[in-house]
Amino acid sequence: MTASNLSTVNVSEKSNLRDPDFSSRVFWLVLALLLLWPLGVATEFRPWVLWEPANRKVTTDFLGSFWPLVHNAEFMQLVARETWRTVAMATAGVTLALVLAVPMCLMATRVLSLSALSGRMDRWPAAFRWCVRAILIVLRSIPELVWALVFVRVVGLGPTAGVLAIALTYAGMLGKVYAEILESGESHPTHALMRNGSGRMQAFLYALLPGHAAELASYTVYRWECAIRSSVVLGFVGAGGLGQQLDNSMKMFNGGEVATLLLVFIALVGLADRVSALLRKALS
């Protein structure tokens, strides 16, 4: 093979190695940056201020106050008690959310509508279903932090406000996602049972639920994990648990207690993540 032929082969091989979508990728990247730029301006996003000398000193002093960690017996007993209260708050809130979400989910699911078997849902069932979905939208649109502020004024400081806040917000989330999961699968077995005289609850238990049980359980466990994180945030508004103790320690400028609480919180979230992963694996 001559030198000219070798050079021709090398050029063709290089052209084949070139990404055919390179121009398209560059175009979409530039377009994304142009669209994100006004968002950064609107949010006054200036990360470079973190490196200014004054800000670096504040950050260094704050992190330096974390040492030494506070780990005396009295404080660790308090941490253990508040950790248990945090887990209990999240679990009770999700349980109460399920009590609210499951009935609304069944009422909002089109697959279980008898009038929709003919192809089009009747006017009044459709209006009722829309009202239920509107309630779910309202519940999940209001953050649990706002609900907690409301309930702290009603029931006072403590975990009760956190449980109710998690229950209402998570009821809207769970009900909405449950309804979408149930409507996304195969509906023929459910409709077949209802056409043959089965009630909606029987069709749900024997046709619709078995095909989606693993996915529903997986999402529920994931929401329980999120509720643990939310319960800590709710503590800053007086809902009890680790969050309230963390708020108290920060107000007292006790960095050692803050660092200990943060480490416990990280371990708690990691444990919740591990438990949820094991449960999802067992249910899949």
C-alpha positions as CSV (number, residue, x, y, z in Angstrom):
1,M,0.0,0.0,0.0
2,T,1.5,3.4,-1.0
3,A,2.0,6.3,1.3
4,S,-0.9,8.2,-0.3
5,N,-3.3,5.4,0.3
6,L,-2.2,5.2,4.0
7,S,-2.8,8.9,4.5
8,T,-6.2,8.5,2.9
9,V,-7.1,5.6,5.2
10,N,-5.9,7.6,8.3
11,V,-8.0,10.6,7.3
12,S,-11.1,8.5,6.8
13,E,-10.5,6.8,10.2
14,K,-10.3,10.1,11.9
15,S,-13.5,11.3,10.3
16,N,-15.2,8.2,11.5
17,L,-14.1,8.8,15.0
18,R,-15.6,12.3,15.0
19,D,-18.8,12.6,17.0
20,P,-21.6,13.2,14.4
21,D,-23.7,15.0,17.1
22,F,-21.0,17.3,18.2
23,S,-22.5,20.4,16.5
24,S,-25.9,19.6,18.0
25,R,-24.5,19.1,21.5
26,V,-22.6,22.4,21.3
27,F,-25.8,24.2,20.1
28,W,-28.0,22.8,23.0
29,L,-25.2,23.5,25.5
30,V,-25.0,27.2,24.4
31,L,-28.7,27.5,24.4
32,A,-29.0,26.1,27.9
33,L,-26.4,28.6,29.1
34,L,-28.2,31.5,27.5
35,L,-31.5,30.4,29.2
36,L,-29.8,29.9,32.6
37,W,-28.0,33.2,32.6
38,P,-31.2,35.3,33.3
39,L,-32.1,32.8,36.1
40,G,-28.7,33.4,37.7
41,V,-29.2,37.2,37.4
42,A,-32.7,37.0,38.9
43,T,-31.5,34.9,41.9
44,E,-28.3,37.1,42.4
45,F,-26.2,33.9,42.2
46,R,-22.7,35.0,42.9
47,P,-20.7,32.0,44.3
48,W,-17.4,33.9,44.0
49,V,-18.3,36.0,47.1
50,L,-17.5,32.9,49.1
51,W,-13.8,33.5,48.4
52,E,-13.7,37.0,49.6
53,P,-11.4,37.5,52.6
54,A,-14.1,38.6,55.0
55,N,-16.4,35.7,54.1
56,R,-13.5,33.2,54.3
57,K,-12.8,34.3,57.8
58,V,-16.4,34.0,58.9
59,T,-16.6,30.5,57.4
60,T,-13.3,29.4,59.0
61,D,-14.3,30.7,62.4
62,F,-17.7,29.0,62.2
63,L,-16.2,25.6,61.2
64,G,-13.5,26.0,63.8
65,S,-16.1,26.3,66.6
66,F,-17.2,22.7,65.8
67,W,-14.2,21.3,67.6
68,P,-14.1,19.8,70.1
69,L,-17.3,17.8,69.8
70,V,-19.6,17.7,72.8
71,H,-20.1,14.1,73.9
72,N,-20.8,14.1,77.6
73,A,-23.3,11.6,78.9
74,E,-26.1,14.1,79.7
75,F,-25.9,15.6,76.2
76,M,-25.8,12.3,74.4
77,Q,-28.9,11.1,76.4
78,L,-30.6,14.3,75.1
79,V,-29.5,13.5,71.5
80,A,-30.7,9.9,71.7
81,R,-34.1,11.1,73.0
82,E,-34.5,13.7,70.3
83,T,-33.3,11.3,67.6
84,W,-36.0,8.8,68.6
85,R,-38.5,11.7,68.6
86,T,-37.5,12.7,65.1
87,V,-37.9,9.1,63.8
88,A,-41.3,8.8,65.6
89,M,-42.5,12.1,64.2
90,A,-41.6,11.1,60.6
91,T,-43.2,7.6,61.0
92,A,-46.4,8.9,62.6
93,G,-46.7,11.6,60.0
94,V,-46.3,9.2,57.0
95,T,-48.8,6.8,58.7
96,L,-51.4,9.5,59.0
97,A,-50.6,10.7,55.5
98,L,-51.4,7.2,54.3
99,V,-54.8,7.2,56.1
100,L,-55.6,10.4,54.1
101,A,-53.9,9.5,50.8
102,V,-55.2,6.0,50.1
103,P,-58.9,6.9,50.1
104,M,-58.4,10.0,48.0
105,C,-56.2,8.1,45.7
106,L,-58.9,5.5,45.1
107,M,-61.5,8.3,44.5
108,A,-59.1,10.1,42.1
109,T,-58.2,7.0,40.0
110,R,-60.0,6.9,36.7
111,V,-59.3,3.1,36.3
112,L,-61.7,2.4,39.2
113,S,-64.6,4.5,37.8
114,L,-67.6,2.4,36.8
115,S,-69.0,5.1,34.5
116,A,-65.7,5.2,32.6
117,L,-66.1,1.6,31.4
118,S,-68.0,2.8,28.4
119,G,-65.1,5.0,27.4
120,R,-66.2,8.4,28.8
121,M,-66.7,9.2,32.5
122,D,-70.1,10.8,33.4
123,R,-70.3,14.4,34.3
124,W,-70.7,14.1,38.1
125,P,-68.1,11.4,38.7
126,A,-65.7,13.4,36.6
127,A,-66.4,16.6,38.6
128,F,-66.0,14.6,41.9
129,R,-62.7,13.2,40.7
130,W,-61.5,16.7,39.7
131,C,-62.4,18.0,43.2
132,V,-60.4,15.2,44.9
133,R,-57.4,15.9,42.7
134,A,-57.8,19.6,43.5
135,I,-57.6,18.8,47.3
136,L,-54.4,16.8,46.6
137,I,-52.9,19.8,44.8
138,V,-53.7,22.1,47.7
139,L,-52.2,19.7,50.3
140,R,-48.9,19.2,48.5
141,S,-48.6,22.8,47.3
142,I,-48.3,24.2,50.8
143,P,-44.9,23.2,52.2
144,E,-44.7,21.3,55.4
145,L,-42.8,24.2,57.0
146,V,-45.9,26.4,56.5
147,W,-48.2,23.8,57.9
148,A,-45.9,23.4,60.9
149,L,-46.0,27.2,61.6
150,V,-49.8,27.0,61.5
151,F,-50.0,24.0,63.8
152,V,-47.5,25.4,66.3
153,R,-49.9,28.3,66.9
154,V,-52.8,25.9,67.3
155,V,-51.4,23.0,69.3
156,G,-48.3,24.6,70.7
157,L,-44.6,23.7,70.5
158,G,-43.8,20.0,70.1
159,P,-43.8,17.0,67.8
160,T,-47.6,17.1,67.3
161,A,-47.3,20.1,65.0
162,G,-44.6,18.3,63.0
163,V,-46.7,15.1,62.7
164,L,-49.7,17.1,61.4
165,A,-47.5,19.1,59.0
166,I,-45.9,16.0,57.5
167,A,-49.3,14.2,57.3
168,L,-51.0,16.9,55.3
169,T,-48.2,17.7,52.8
170,Y,-47.3,14.0,52.3
171,A,-50.9,13.0,51.9
172,G,-51.0,15.3,48.8
173,M,-47.8,13.8,47.5
174,L,-48.7,10.2,48.1
175,G,-52.2,10.5,46.9
176,K,-51.1,12.1,43.6
177,V,-48.3,9.6,42.9
178,Y,-50.4,6.6,43.9
179,A,-53.1,7.6,41.5
180,E,-50.6,8.1,38.7
181,I,-49.0,4.7,39.4
182,L,-52.3,2.9,39.4
183,E,-53.4,4.6,36.1
184,S,-50.1,4.0,34.3
185,G,-50.3,0.2,34.2
186,E,-52.5,-2.3,32.4
187,S,-56.2,-1.7,33.2
188,H,-57.8,-4.6,31.3
189,P,-57.9,-7.1,34.3
190,T,-59.5,-4.4,36.5
191,H,-62.1,-3.5,33.9
192,A,-62.8,-7.1,33.3
193,L,-63.7,-7.7,36.9
194,M,-65.9,-4.6,37.1
195,R,-67.7,-5.6,33.9
196,N,-68.5,-9.0,35.4
197,G,-70.1,-7.5,38.5
198,S,-67.2,-7.0,40.8
199,G,-67.1,-4.0,43.1
200,R,-64.5,-1.3,42.8
201,M,-62.7,-2.4,46.1
202,Q,-62.6,-6.0,44.9
203,A,-61.2,-4.9,41.6
204,F,-58.6,-2.9,43.3
205,L,-57.5,-5.6,45.7
206,Y,-57.5,-8.5,43.3
207,A,-56.5,-6.9,40.0
208,L,-55.0,-3.4,40.3
209,L,-53.1,-3.6,43.6
210,P,-51.1,-6.9,42.9
211,G,-49.6,-5.5,39.7
212,H,-48.4,-2.2,41.4
213,A,-47.7,-3.3,45.0
214,A,-43.9,-3.2,44.7
215,E,-43.9,0.2,43.1
216,L,-46.3,1.6,45.6
217,A,-44.4,0.2,48.6
218,S,-41.1,1.5,47.1
219,Y,-42.4,5.0,46.8
220,T,-43.9,4.9,50.3
221,V,-40.6,3.9,51.8
222,Y,-38.8,6.6,49.9
223,R,-41.2,9.2,51.3
224,W,-40.6,7.9,54.8
225,E,-36.9,8.6,54.3
226,C,-37.8,12.1,53.1
227,A,-40.0,12.6,56.1
228,I,-37.1,12.0,58.4
229,R,-35.2,14.8,56.7
230,S,-38.2,17.0,56.8
231,S,-38.8,16.4,60.5
232,V,-35.4,17.8,61.3
233,V,-36.2,21.0,59.4
234,L,-39.5,21.3,61.1
235,G,-37.7,21.4,64.4
236,F,-36.5,24.9,63.6
237,V,-40.0,26.2,63.9
238,G,-40.7,24.5,67.2
239,A,-41.8,21.1,66.1
240,G,-39.4,19.2,68.4
241,G,-36.8,16.6,67.6
242,L,-33.2,17.0,66.4
243,G,-34.0,20.2,64.5
244,Q,-35.2,22.1,67.5
245,Q,-32.2,21.1,69.6
246,L,-29.9,22.1,66.6
247,D,-31.6,25.4,66.5
248,N,-31.1,25.9,70.2
249,S,-27.4,25.0,70.0
250,M,-26.9,27.4,67.1
251,K,-28.6,30.3,68.9
252,M,-26.3,29.6,71.9
253,F,-23.2,29.6,69.6
254,N,-22.2,26.2,70.8
255,G,-20.4,24.8,67.8
256,G,-19.4,21.5,69.5
257,E,-23.1,20.6,70.1
258,V,-24.0,21.6,66.5
259,A,-21.2,19.4,65.1
260,T,-22.4,16.4,67.2
261,L,-26.0,16.9,66.2
262,L,-25.0,17.2,62.5
263,L,-23.0,13.9,62.7
264,V,-26.0,12.2,64.4
265,F,-28.3,13.6,61.7
266,I,-26.0,12.4,58.9
267,A,-25.9,8.9,60.5
268,L,-29.6,8.9,60.8
269,V,-30.3,9.8,57.2
270,G,-27.7,7.2,56.1
271,L,-29.4,4.6,58.2
272,A,-32.8,5.5,56.8
273,D,-31.4,5.4,53.3
274,R,-30.0,1.9,54.0
275,V,-33.2,0.6,55.5
276,S,-35.3,2.0,52.6
277,A,-32.9,0.4,50.1
278,L,-33.2,-3.0,51.8
279,L,-37.0,-2.7,51.9
280,R,-37.2,-1.8,48.3
281,K,-35.0,-4.7,47.4
282,A,-37.1,-7.1,49.4
283,L,-40.3,-5.8,47.8
284,S,-39.1,-5.8,44.2
